[in-house]
């Protein structure tokens, strides 16, 4: 919350801001535990925006599988105030859970 508590600059109105959307790039990240719907390029199958209504995807049916993806650097030279990671996930049968994994500097 941008209110009067806490430390600057998050204690007041921050002024004009830009929102950027980064999608996975072609190529494989450090983790490729999921199975591709076609080919072998994990990032190319999920980097579409807007999404392709499930024409291409990565899939897994066992616990603990993990895919990580490569993203381009932001093309701005300003402070980053927040990051929101999102995923589009489908459960096709039974009980399933999913979690978003962030990988920074070689650590998940």
C-alpha positions as CSV (number, residue, x, y, z in Angstrom):
1,X,0.0,0.0,0.0
2,X,1.3,3.4,-0.8
3,X,0.2,5.2,2.4
4,X,1.9,7.4,4.9
5,X,3.7,4.6,6.7
6,X,7.0,2.9,5.9
7,X,10.0,4.2,4.0
8,X,10.3,6.3,0.9
9,X,9.3,6.1,-1.9
10,X,6.6,3.6,-0.9
11,X,5.0,5.9,1.7
12,X,3.5,8.4,-0.8
13,X,2.1,8.7,-4.3
14,X,4.9,7.5,-6.7
15,X,3.8,9.6,-9.7
16,X,3.8,8.4,-13.2
17,X,4.6,4.7,-13.6
18,X,4.9,2.2,-16.4
19,X,3.7,-1.4,-16.4
20,X,5.6,-3.9,-18.5
21,X,4.6,-7.4,-19.5
22,X,7.4,-9.9,-20.0
23,X,6.7,-13.3,-21.5
24,X,8.9,-16.4,-21.7
25,X,11.4,-16.3,-24.6
26,X,12.2,-19.1,-27.0
27,X,14.7,-21.6,-25.7
28,X,14.9,-23.7,-22.5
29,X,15.6,-22.4,-19.0
30,X,17.6,-24.3,-16.4
31,X,14.8,-26.6,-15.5
32,X,12.9,-28.6,-18.2
33,X,10.9,-31.2,-16.1
34,X,7.7,-30.8,-18.0
35,X,7.0,-32.5,-21.4
36,X,6.4,-30.3,-24.5
37,X,3.2,-30.7,-26.5
38,X,5.4,-30.5,-29.7
39,X,9.1,-30.1,-30.4
40,X,11.6,-29.5,-27.6
41,X,11.5,-25.7,-27.0
42,X,9.8,-25.2,-23.7
43,X,9.8,-21.4,-23.8
44,X,8.4,-21.1,-27.3
45,X,5.3,-23.2,-26.3
46,X,4.2,-20.9,-23.4
47,X,5.5,-17.5,-24.5
48,X,2.5,-16.5,-26.6
49,X,0.6,-13.4,-25.7
50,X,-2.3,-13.4,-26.0
51,X,-2.4,-17.1,-25.4
52,X,-3.1,-19.5,-28.2
53,X,-6.0,-21.3,-26.4
54,X,-3.9,-24.3,-25.5
55,X,-2.6,-25.1,-28.9
56,X,0.9,-25.3,-27.5
57,X,1.8,-26.1,-23.9
58,X,4.1,-28.0,-21.5
59,X,2.6,-30.7,-19.4
60,X,3.4,-32.8,-16.3
61,X,1.7,-35.6,-14.4
62,X,4.2,-36.3,-11.5
63,X,4.9,-34.4,-8.4
64,X,7.9,-32.1,-8.2
65,X,8.3,-31.4,-11.9
66,X,9.6,-28.0,-12.7
67,X,10.1,-25.8,-15.8
68,X,11.9,-22.4,-15.7
69,X,11.9,-20.0,-18.5
70,X,14.2,-17.2,-19.9
71,X,12.9,-13.6,-20.0
72,X,14.4,-10.6,-21.7
73,X,15.7,-7.7,-19.5
74,X,13.4,-4.7,-19.0
75,X,14.2,-2.0,-21.6
76,X,13.7,0.8,-19.1
77,X,16.2,2.5,-16.8
78,X,13.9,3.3,-13.9
79,X,13.3,1.9,-10.4
80,X,11.2,-1.3,-10.2
81,X,8.6,-1.0,-7.5
82,X,6.9,-4.4,-7.8
83,X,6.9,-7.7,-9.7
84,X,3.9,-9.9,-10.3
85,X,4.5,-13.4,-11.6
86,X,1.5,-15.1,-13.2
87,X,0.8,-18.5,-14.8
88,X,-1.9,-20.0,-16.9
89,X,-2.5,-23.5,-15.6
90,X,-5.0,-26.2,-16.4
91,X,-5.9,-29.3,-14.3
92,X,-7.2,-32.1,-16.5
93,X,-7.9,-34.8,-14.0
94,X,-7.7,-35.8,-10.3
95,X,-6.0,-33.7,-7.6
96,X,-3.3,-31.3,-8.7
97,X,-1.4,-28.3,-7.5
98,X,0.9,-25.8,-9.2
99,X,3.3,-23.2,-7.9
100,X,5.2,-20.4,-9.6
101,X,9.0,-20.7,-9.2
102,X,11.3,-17.7,-9.5
103,X,15.0,-18.3,-10.5
104,X,17.5,-15.6,-9.9
105,X,21.3,-15.9,-10.2
106,X,21.2,-19.6,-10.6
107,X,19.0,-20.3,-7.6
108,X,15.3,-21.4,-7.6
